[in-house]
Amino acid sequence: MGFLMPDTSEVLLDAVSLTKTFGNGTRAVDSVSLLVNRGETVGLVGESGCGKSTTAKMLLRLLSPDSGSVRFDGVDLLAARGKQLRAMRKRLQVVPQNPQTSLNPRLTVRASIEFNLRAHDFPKSEWKTRVAGLLDRVGLAERHAEAFPHEMSGGQLQRAAIARALASEPDLVVCDEAVSALDKSVQAQVLNLLVELQRDLGVAYLFISHDLSVVEHISDRVVVMYLGKVVEEGTAADLWSQPKHPYTTTLLSASPGTGRERIVLKGDPPNPANPPSGCTFHTRCPAAFDRCSVEVPQLLTVGRQHNSACWLNETADTIEPAAVSA
Amino acid sequence: MTVDTPAPATATTTAPAGPALRVVNLSTVFRTRTAEVKAVRSVSFEVEPGETLVLLGESGSGKSVTARSIMRLHNSRAKIEGEVTLSGESVLDLDEKSMRALRGGRVAMVPQDPSAALDPLRRVGKQITEVLLLHKQASSKKDAKAQAVELLRLVGIPDPQRAFRSYPHELSGGMRQRVVIAIGISCDPAVIIADEPTTALDVTVQAQILDLFAELQKRLSTALLMVTHDVLVAADVADVVAVMYAGSIVETGPAREVLENPRHPHTKALLGALPRHDTARGELESIPGAPPIAGQDFAGCSFASRCGFAQESCVEHAPPLLQVGSRHLAACPVLNPAAAVGDPLSARPAEVA
């Protein structure tokens, strides 16, 4: 298998070959392996329909995979039941995209946070101080505890959602497009907050977004998905400086301040229910050649901690590397 | 133009070389039971044929209200003041009937969400021919169909005959937005107003649609007014950028100049908030505080309470747009102490002016 081998043995989440096919035959996720170490941020990037949220749901056990395994801190998450599963959930939290819909509109922020505290058996006598501490942590004022979601701005709501996720003292927080709905100036505040929380609490993030510039900024490692498959993964720095898949190169060309020439792909993302033959990207790839439409490229190691599923890499030693972006 | 609109009394004679769209001191106030919300405060700009002006701002900055005020799409609670001229003709004094002829005819709107803009129960073709027949651009149904298929081809839909017969749900988001653009350009408009036209699309599809706008504009020499929150979209398509904050234009000028050398603290902050490869993690510049709440009034600079450069004078008088370059204006006397008050309509780049 071509997933990344960790530097340390501090593996927190280890998902291997996750596959999910929905009823209509759509293979939403196809043999995706993912690894998150303690205290690190892994970015998962791709367009709508590439399977990034389905992957997240399987990691959170909100959806069961058809095949594959998920180990969280050594425990088989897919086999966990009852008390053991609850203990896992306590350590595995989520911040969803839209706080307007993820926070109960009829509960105050305090009640929402207490919900998580109650679910994970924190003694009631501690709730008040814990809520106050959490609000302070995420940069909200004490008065926000009694506020209802409609009384708060988008940025404040997302802070509240983060406070709720942190209430159970998780080891891993899955941020599913957690800053996508925010204005850029507010997005910057929330990204800074997430980084600060990680430094202080050592929490790991799986950061899912369609925006590569945001993912690249916040992540240690980045996984790029296209049509249900991982097409490239590596450290944020390597992906930035030497992308080894034409799809990554395309996404990078749309990031700010790159000075790269903008690449415009042809066509729409294909229908996941009826994916193209061979490499699923070949229909839109500017560098595709004959082989791409016939044979499926496997994830191959192209550098230290750097994997890519592209036939161009097989000949990388014989042709100029620049040909990748040609 | 096939639409006959009675010339209003105030209309000046149409100068052929004049701007396609001219907005002078536009203000829009919404009256609610408890307050008057000043959503747009004295906004002025011009767009020449073939030129793209981008209104750039975050949510609540008044950019969409400005766009909708031009087409008079607000209800009776909105009080619109100022001057809006379309190829020399004043729009704000037109009666509703003339206004209806104008909308979709000489001014087209491309909204954010193509799924909401198209009728889900009617075939795409019908929705295009309807506009052509309504605005008397087509002489017969047959002619309308031929024109509609040609429009679908023009906006880059691979199988236009088939798309003509499709329902919106049978097309992808990018294709749907192309259909909406086809409807927009169907009556050969002088001005296209596009409100966040690519925000609902994936990045790779967004790039295609922005390219399409550029290509169509070159071909049809339409004036394009685009509203966006996305600095990258602005950098991609704009000839002129007007940055809005709390209902006012705080900085405007040729896109490159404004985005590379911003002279207003708000524009600087907007650009600084973008994650770039070289920004250290956790050290993005963010803007402290929040924008003024709708309905809240302020005497001085709207940005003063959040601005790192603010001085006492900032909260007392609202600063006018100052001339900081030959066509570059910024409403900040602190960053531009030597600049004189400028003409807000002088922000066009040399090659188009």
Chai-1 contact restraints between the chains, C-beta under 6 A:
chainA,res_idxA,chainB,res_idxB,connection_type,confidence,min_distance_angstrom,max_distance_angstrom,comment,restraint_id
A,E47,B,D202,contact,1.0,0.0,6.0,A-B,restraint_1
A,S48,B,D202,contact,1.0,0.0,6.0,A-B,restraint_2
A,S153,B,A290,contact,1.0,0.0,6.0,A-B,restraint_3
A,D183,B,E58,contact,1.0,0.0,6.0,A-B,restraint_4
A,D183,B,S59,contact,1.0,0.0,6.0,A-B,restraint_5
A,K184,B,A273,contact,1.0,0.0,6.0,A-B,restraint_6
A,S185,B,A273,contact,1.0,0.0,6.0,A-B,restraint_7
A,S185,B,S286,contact,1.0,0.0,6.0,A-B,restraint_8
A,S185,B,I287,contact,1.0,0.0,6.0,A-B,restraint_9
A,A188,B,A273,contact,1.0,0.0,6.0,A-B,restraint_10
A,A188,B,L284,contact,1.0,0.0,6.0,A-B,restraint_11
A,A188,B,S286,contact,1.0,0.0,6.0,A-B,restraint_12
A,Q189,B,S286,contact,1.0,0.0,6.0,A-B,restraint_13
A,L191,B,L284,contact,1.0,0.0,6.0,A-B,restraint_14
A,N192,B,G282,contact,1.0,0.0,6.0,A-B,restraint_15
A,N192,B,L284,contact,1.0,0.0,6.0,A-B,restraint_16
A,V195,B,R281,contact,1.0,0.0,6.0,A-B,restraint_17
A,V195,B,G282,contact,1.0,0.0,6.0,A-B,restraint_18
A,S213,B,P275,contact,1.0,0.0,6.0,A-B,restraint_19
A,V214,B,P275,contact,1.0,0.0,6.0,A-B,restraint_20
A,H217,B,P275,contact,1.0,0.0,6.0,A-B,restraint_21
A,W240,B,H277,contact,1.0,0.0,6.0,A-B,restraint_22
A,A254,B,V203,contact,1.0,0.0,6.0,A-B,restraint_23
A,P256,B,L232,contact,1.0,0.0,6.0,A-B,restraint_24
A,P256,B,L274,contact,1.0,0.0,6.0,A-B,restraint_25
A,P256,B,R276,contact,1.0,0.0,6.0,A-B,restraint_26
A,G257,B,R276,contact,1.0,0.0,6.0,A-B,restraint_27
A,V264,B,A207,contact,1.0,0.0,6.0,A-B,restraint_28
A,V264,B,Q208,contact,1.0,0.0,6.0,A-B,restraint_29
A,V264,B,D211,contact,1.0,0.0,6.0,A-B,restraint_30
A,L265,B,T204,contact,1.0,0.0,6.0,A-B,restraint_31
A,D268,B,S172,contact,1.0,0.0,6.0,A-B,restraint_32
A,D268,B,G174,contact,1.0,0.0,6.0,A-B,restraint_33
